[in-house]
Amino acid sequence: MNPVTFILTPDGIVRGLYTEAIDLAALGRLQIERASTLEFDNPAQVWRVFDRKGRGRFCSPSRQACLDWEAQHLAETCC
């Protein structure tokens, strides 16, 4: 299991990847925004990860491989 990392900004905003490992709702009101989208490409028969601008960032026949890549990539870049 990957460690959970959160960044607290000077204005009190907490940034990080959402996880159910911690009940974040217990801390207060949540505002969640998708950083990427995972979709199945029927013609190519692969899963694709797209960024917020709709650009393809990663693909694999394995959905789990895409989820793993997404988590690793976003953990390195989002905060």
N, C-alpha and C positions, 0 to 999 in steps of 0.2 A: 504494500500500500504506500502511495506517495504521501509525503508530509504535506500538511496544509499550511500555506503561508498567506498571511494577510498583511497589508500595508495600511497604516493609519496616517492619513494626511493631516497637515496642520489645521485644516478647517473641520476636522472631525469625521471625514469620510473614510470608510474602510473599503479597501479594494482587494480583490482576490478572486479565485475561482470558487464558484458555489460548490458546496459539498454537503451531503446529509450526515457526514461524520460528526458535525457539530450542529446543534439546533440554533441556527442563526436567527430565527424568528424570536427566540427568547431574549435576544439582545435589543430588539426594537423593530421598527418598521423597515422592511426590505425594499430596495429598488434594484431589480435585476435586469440586465441588458445582455442579450446574446452577443458574444464576441465572434461566433462562427456558426455555420450551419452544416449539418451532415445530411446528405441526400444520396439515394441510390440512383445510379445512372443505368437505366434499363438496357439501352443498346450496348453499352460497353460492359455491363454486368460487373460493375465495381461500385464501391462506396466512395463518395467524394466529399472533402471538407472544403467549404468556401468561406472566405473572409467576409467582413461586413460590406465590402464593395463588390461582392459577387465573384471575386477571382478565385479560381481553383488553387488550393494550396497543397493538397495531398490526396492520394487515392489508393485504394487497396480493395481486393475482393473480400477482405475481412473487415466487418464493421468494427470489431474490437480493436483492430490495428489502427483504424481511423480515430476511434475514441482515445486510444493511448497516445497517438501522435498529437491530437488536439490538446489533450491535457498537458502534455510535455511542452508543446510549443507555446500555449497560452501562459503557462506558469513562468516561462522564460521571458515573455514579452509584455504581459498585461500590466504588471505592477512595476 
